[in-house]
Amino acid sequence: MKLDWERLNHVLIPVPTAARQRTAKPLSKTVVRLVDLAFSLTAKGQVMLVSASLLGALSIALPASRVPYLFGLVLGLFVVSIALRGAFRLDRGASPSRATLVQPARVTVGEPLTVRVTVKTDEAKESLSVRGPFLPWFARYEDRSDGLREERGTPGLSATFTVRFSRRQDLFLGPFSVQKRLPFDLVGGPAITTAPFRIKVVPRPAKVRLESGVTAREGITTRGSRRGGLRDLAGVREYRPGDRVRDLDARTWARTGTPHVREYDDPEVTRTVLLFDTEGVEGEAFEAAVSLAAGVADATLEGGPALDLFVVGDAVHRLDAGRGRAALSLVLDALSVAEPTRTFDGRALLARVTPFLGNVSDVVFVTTRWDDARAEMAETLARRGLVPRVAVVADTSTGPLPAYARAVLPSAVREGTVVL
């Protein structure tokens, strides 16, 4: 088994996910002050602290030398710097400083993410430093500077950070902090902070091409699209980014004061259900399956059909946002937190999705295993007139598969185009 040394280096540090943040207990004020003091150390201060520890040990062994005097000098510098911290606050005075974080809501695995910290302040840029939050083992800063600079068209000062993530996750990384430099540059003053750095690292959609139909083989009748008729008004809901402007409902907007759009039930559009089986183990095959599911959603929404339902394990997501990038964002957000599970219950899955299959004409099933339970579920869908497109993502032989199922290698998901 290949060891991931970078992950082992962080084995005692939990990944700061959004789910963990929701259940985290607040720290006491004493612990908060100690943590703030520890993170206020500058790079020079960290070196001096290590040096002071070595001098302290040597002073015990050599009490008659000058080492104890050096230890007392360094210790005195730290004591004076810590005592003066309160006089270097940025959030007080006639014009208190404010820090703001500018960032996107999500980023794709492997792509660089640029965030900007802007500071509204009257302080000189040379007297301030900015620091980002501690990153998990699968992330790293690629371009960062602890200094601030002036930018044209931007009020105040700003600093830019580039971060890259190698795994998907919904992260709550804490705020960026800005503090004033003290004399001797060993510690910084009390920090002002931005809003928490919350980012969703979503999977990279694989390249997928969906064929227009499923051939009748092995006794399975060819599926026909359930089309025909005119668009019927299904209801009205609040506007979401990505909705078409022409669907805005002026009356509801005027009555409620918030933008609303009309939703239509269009029988002329192919309606699709995407099922993602989470049973498996953490590894290359599972991550490739996640990427393939994202690619299926991307190809479905880009090509025109409507993705009505998306199922991840036991979670059912009704995509009433309609066609377009807004629905894709919901799928990617759900896949960003998908974790391998130990069981698969095909009958329970059918019971959850059956109420939504009335107007559906296409079902795509992405899994990492193929057995009797999955075959039974697929055959049940086929008998109802919905021959599923099945993709079995595995790095080993899957054995014989039915005509509607295809074995897909993880390398094919990463490097090529998967045809379903």
Secondary structure, 3 states (H helix, E strand, C coil): CCCCHHHHCCCCCCCCEHHHHHHCCCCCHHHHHHHHHHHCECHHHHHHHHHHHHHHHHHHHCCCCCHHHHHHHHHHHHHHHHHHHHHHCCCCCCCCCEEEEECCCEEECCCEEEEEEEEECCCCHHHEEEECCCCCCCEEEEECCCCCEECCCCCCEEEEEEEEECCCEEEECCCCEEEEECHHHCEECCCEECCCCEEEEECCCCEEECCCCCCCCCCCCCCCCCCCCCCEEEEEEECCCCCCHHHECHHHHHHHCCCEEEEEECCCCCEEEEEECCECCCCHHHHHHHHHHHHHHHHHHHCCCEEEEEEECCEEEECCCCCCHHHHHHHHHHHHCCCCECCCCHHHHHHHHHHHCCCCCEEEEEECCCCHHHHHHHHHHHHCCCCCEEEEECCCCCCCCCCCEEEECHHHHHHCEEEC
